[in-house]
Amino acid sequence: MTGTGDHEDAATYGATAQAAIRRPGRWWGRKGTAAKVESYTRISFHLFPVAQLVTALLSLTPVPARSALPVAGALLVHVVLGLRLTGQALDWVAGRRARPRRLLYAYTACGFAGAAIAALVLVKLPDDPPATYYTACVGTYVLFLAFSCGLGVLALRTHRQSLVAVAVAAFGGWLLGSALLPAPAAAALALSTLLSAGGLTLASRFSIWLLQAVYELDEARHTRARLAVAEERLRFGRDLHDVLGRNLSVIALKSELAVQLARRERPEAVEQMAEVQRIAQESQREVREVVRGYREADLYTELLGARGVLSAAGITCTVTGTPTGLPRPVQAALAWVVREAVTNVLRHGNAAHCRIALTVVPAGPRAEGRPAVAELTVENDGVPSASDGSTGGHGLAGLRERLAAEQGTLEAGPAGKSAFRLVARVPVPADEVAESGVPGETAERARQELE
């Protein structure tokens, strides 16, 4: 079974890769929720240095080229370091690498150096320059300080460190203003630096908090799905223990008694060994029934289990219809469909809702000789638009073979935008006795909970 699963995973990965090559624009739809949030956050933060570059260059347009070139050079270096810091800092937040301390120090130092160059240009301007010169240099100065603080906090651990960074940026704005500008203008410069650095810092810290929260929720979702699988394994182990525990104890006692009797040459030893043989055969039959019940579970149990597993994985699942009165072979075939469909919902796509509907379509007065049809529909959202399960892998091919044994059919494919629908139809012979589908004790409890 492991080899088959590996081949199926490899085939699925290969098909996905080929679809990505054919349709590179659909890469976003194949991402999960956590991956989408991370990609959106990365794109947004990588646009910050680009916005700084465009804004600063536009601001420096009125300044003479000889004075603007040093500022533009420092700006380009600052933007490149900002792009690198953004990627490495987000990798650190995701736990994929160590904190980029050296890059953080280099980025911060470059920001203050660029601000100092802008201040020197402002000082060296000719006497009585146009007001646009002051606005350009002061604006570039504020941009250096604000972005150094706003992107630098991505690599800081605590909120207190972020507040210190904002305070340092605001102090830098006040320092330049108090040295070169009148008191009202200096206060305005310090306030603008505080608001710019504080706004970028708040946006950065909130984005990091949101990204970490999404990581934790995604991990919790996967943990709940693993716990649901582990619970099912424990149930299967408990059933085996209940079946084999008592019988193996009896076999051990009777075989020991048979050994003692055989040593005394008592004829009762043959009777004891015959009893051991009978109990062993009975245990073998019971184990087969347990395995058969696990592999070909009653439809009641499968529907209830599907709702529980999907709910544990954070997927809203609605189940309509009950298999009351369906023959046992029909229930077994549809139970396999439910199990495979739920597995596909969990493994592929990023479903938020799943609907399972079971209906029995009567033959009708004109359909002479045609039996009624049991129809099972499983539909879920969150499927990438590039995926198409019409051909299917080993799982769907196996379902078609099982349904074909009962003259049934299987349809699978997209159902609108980002949705997938699987429909199985199995005829219900009119002469089948409904009692053949009467569930056992476990399935009876599942039927009561389902209804």
N, C-alpha and C positions, 0 to 999 in steps of 0.2 A: 504493500500500500504506500510505503514511503517513496519508492521509486516512481510509481504512477503519479503521486502528488508533485514530485519534483519535475517530471516531464510536463505535467499540466501547467505548473507555475512558469516553467521555461517557455512553453508555447504561448501562454498569456502575455509574458513579458515581451516576447518577440513580436507578437501581434500589436501590442501597444507601441513598441518602438517603431514599427513600420508605419503605424497610423500617425505617429508624431512626425515622421519624416515626410509623409504625404501631406499632412495638414499641420504645419508648424504653428499656425495661428490659434490652434485649439489647445495649446498647452495649459492654459489657465483652467479649463474645464476639468482636466484630469487631476487637479490638485485637491487635496483634502482641505478641511476648514482651517486647520492650523497652518498648513503650507500656504494657503491663500493669504491669511493674515500676515504671515512672515514676509511673503513676497511684496504685499502692499506696503508694509512698513519699510522694507529695504528700498523700494522704488521711491517712496516719499522722502526718506532721509537722503538718498543720493541726489535728489533734486534740490536739496537745500544748498549745497555748495555751488550748484549751477545757477541758482537764483542769486546767490551772493555775487558770483562773477558777473552776471548780466547787469545786475543793479549797480554794482560799483563801476563797471566800465561806462555805463550810461551816465553815471554821476560825474565821472572824470572827463567827459567830453568837452566842457568849457575850459578846462585847465590846459595850459600850453603843453605840448608833447614832451618838451625837455623835462618839465617838472612831473608829468604824469607817468613817464616810463618807469621810474623806480617803484612807484606805488603799484603799477600794473604788474611788474615782475614779482613783487612780494605777494600780490593777490593771486597770481597763477600758482605759485608754490603753495600758498595757503589752501587753495581749492583742491589741488591734487592730494595734499596731505589729508584734507577733510574727506575726500572720497575714500581713501584707503582706511582712515580711522572709522568711518561709518561701517564699512563691511566687516572689519575685524572686531569692532565693538559689538555689533549684532551677533557675530559668531560667538563672542564671549558670553553674551546674554543667553544664547541658546545652549551654552555648555559645550561648545565644540573646540574651544581653544582657550589659552590663558589670556588674562587681561592685557591689552596692548599698552603697557605703561609708557614705554619709550616713544611710541608713536603719539600718545596723548601729550607727553611733554614737548615733543617736537612741534606738534600742531599748535599747542598753546603758546610756545615761544615764538613761532612764526606769526601767530596772530598779534601778539604784543609788538613784535618787530615791525609788522606792517602798519600797526597803529602809530608807532613812533615815526616811521617814514612819512606817513600822511601828516602827522603833526609838524615834522620838519619842513615839509613842503608848504604847509600853511604859514609857518614862521618866515620862510624865505620868499614868500610872494612879494612882488613889487609893491611899493607904497601906493596906497589908495587903489587896490585891485577891485574888479567888479564883485558884486555880492555873490554872483554864481560861483566864483572861485572859493569863497568861504563855505558855501553850501556843499560844494563837491568834496572838498577836503574833509570837512567835519562829518559829512555823511559816510565817506569811506572809512574814517576813523571809527565811527559807531558800528559799521558793519563788521570790521575786524574784531572788535571786542564782543559784539553780540553773538556772532557765529562761533567764535572761539569758545564762548561759554555754552551756547545752545547745543553744539555738537560734542563738545568736550565732556558734558555730563553723561553721555552715553557710556563712557568708560569709568564712571564714578560709582561707588558702591552704595552710598547713603544719601539721603535727602539733605543732611547737614552739609555735606561736601558740596552739593549743588547750590545751596543757599550761599555758601562762602564764595563760590565762583561768581554768582550773580552780584554779590556785594563788591568783589574785586573789580568786575566790569563797570559797575556804577561808579566806583571810586575813580577809575581811570577816566571816565567821562567828565567827572567833576574836576579832576586834576587838570585836564586840558582846558576846560572852560575857565577855571579860575586863573590860569596863567595867561590866556590870550583874549578872553572875552569879558565884557561887562558882567556884573553880577546876575542880572535877569537872564542873559543869554547863557551864562555858565550853569545856572539852575535848570534852564530848559534842556541844555545838553546832557546834564547828569540824569534828568528825568527820562529823556528819550532813550539814553543808554540803558537805564534800569528797566524801562518797559520792554525794549527790544530783547535784551538778554533774558529778562524774566519770562517773557512770552515764549521764546524759543526753548528755554529750559523747562517750562511747564509742559509744553507740547512733547518734548523729548521724554521727560519722566513719565508722563501719562501713557505715551506709546509703548514704552518699555514695560510698564506695569500691565497694560492690556495684553502685550505679547506674552509675557510670563503667565498671565492668567489663562490664556488660550492654550499654552503648552500644558499647564496643569490639568485643564479640563480634558484635553485630548488624551493625556496619559491616563486619567481616571476612566475615560470611556473604554480605552483598550483594557484596562485592568478589570473593569466590570465584565467585559466580554470573556476575558480569560477565566474569571471566577465562575461565570456561568458554565463554561466548558468543564472546569474542574469539578463543579457540583454534579454535572451529568456523569462524569467519570466515577465520582464517589457513589452515585446512585447505582451505577452498573456494578461496581465492586461490592456494594452492600447486598445487591440481589444475589450475586454469586456466593457471597458469604452465607446468606440465609439458606441457599439451596444446598451448598456443599458442606457447611459446617457440621450439621448434625449427622449427615450420612457418613462423612469421613470418620467421625468419632465412633460411630457404630461399626464401621468396617474395621477400624483398628482394634476395637475390643473383641469382635467376633473372630478376627484372624488370630489374635493372641490366644483366645480360648481354643481355637481349632489346633494351634500348635501344641498346646498343652495336652489336648485329648489325643492328638496323633502320637505324641511321645509315649502315652500310656496304651496305645493301640486300641483306643476306644472307637467304636463305629460311629459315635455321634460327631466325630471330626468331619466326616463327609457332609453331614447335614449342615454343620456350621459353615463350611466352605461354600456349599450351595447357596446358603443365605447371604454370604458375602458377595457371591457372584450376582445374585438377584439385586442386592442393594447397589452394587456398582453399576449394573445396567440401568437401574432406576435413576441413579445420579446422572449417568450419561444422557438419559432422555431429558431430565430436567434442565441440564446445562444447555442442551440443544434448544429447548423451549425458551430459556432466558436469552440466548444469543439470537434466536429467531425473533423474539419480541423486541430485542434491541435493534436488530437490523431491519426488521419489517414491523415496525411499531404500529400499533393501532392508530387510526387517523385522529381519534380524540386526543390521544397523548401527544401526537405530533403537533396538532394545532395549538394545544395549550403550551407545549414546550417552545414553539415558535414565538408565541406572544411573550413568554417570559424571557427568552434569550434576547429578542430584539429590544424589549424594554430595558433589559440590563445594559445593553449597548447604547442606550440613549436614543433609540428609534421608536417613534410612536407607531404602534401596531394595532390595527383594527381587524377583528375576525368576525365574519358574518356567515351564518349557515352552520348546520350540524350534520354529521354523517349518519344520523339515525336511520336505520333501515337499509343502509347500503350493504351489499354482500361483502364478505371478508376479502376476497381477492381484489375487489375494486378499492376497498379501503387501504389495503396494503400498497397497491400501485400509487394511489394518490398520496399516501403517507411519504413515499419516496420522493415525490414531487415537492412536497412541503419542505422536507429536509434539505434537498438540494437547492431549492429556491432560497431558503433562509441562509444557507451557507454562502450563496452568491451575493446576497444582500450585504452580509457582513464583510466579505472579502473584497468585493469590487464596489467602486463608487464611494459615495459619501451620503448615504440615505438619511433622511430625517423622518420620512413617513413611509409606511408600508401597509398595504391593504390586501387581505386574504379573504376571498369570497368563495363559498362552496354552494353550488346550486344544482338542482336536479331538473333537467329540461324534459318534460313529458314527451312521449312520442307523438301525440296528437291523433285525432280521429282519422285523418287521411293517410297517415304513415303506417300502412298495414305492414306488419312483419318487422317494423323497425323498433328497436328497444328504446327505452328512455336513456338519456345521457347524463352522467354526472360530470359537471364542469367545475374545475378548480382554477381560479384566477389569482395570481400573485403579482401585484404591481407596486413598484417603489420608485421614488424620485432619487435625485442626487447622482444620476448616471451620466458620465461624460458623453457629450454629443457624438464623439468619435467612435464610441463602442457600439457594436452590433452583435447581438447574441443569436442571430437567426441561424447561423451555422453551428455555433456552440463549440465547446471543448469536449473533453471526455465525459464530464458530468452530464451535460445535456444529451450527448449521444447515448449514454447508458440509460437515461430516462426514457428516451424514445424506444429503446429496445425493450425495456420493462413494460411500457405502455402498449407496445405492439403485441406483446404476449396476451394482452387482454383486449385486443382490437381497438386500442386507444390511440390518440394522436396528441402531439405536443406542438405548440406554437410559441415562439419566443422572439422578441424583437423590440425595437424602440416604440414608445407609446407617447408621442408628443415630445416636447422639449425637455431634455434631461430626465426622462422617465423610461422605465423598462417594464414590459408586461410579459408574463409567462402564463399560458393558458393550456391546461391539460383536460382532455375529454376522454371519458371511458364509458362505453355503453353498459347499461345495467340490464341484464337478461330478465325478461318478465317471469321466467320460471324459477329464478333464484329465490331461495328462502331468505327472508330478511334476518332470520335468527342466526344465519351463518356469520353475520357480522356482530353478534353480541360480544361486547368487550369483556375482558377479564376484570379482576378486582382493581388493578392499577388503572386500567383504562376507564373503568366505571367512575372512579374518583375524578379522573381528568374530565370525563363527560359532565359530571355535576359542576365542576369548577368552570368549565367552558360555557355551560348554559346559565 
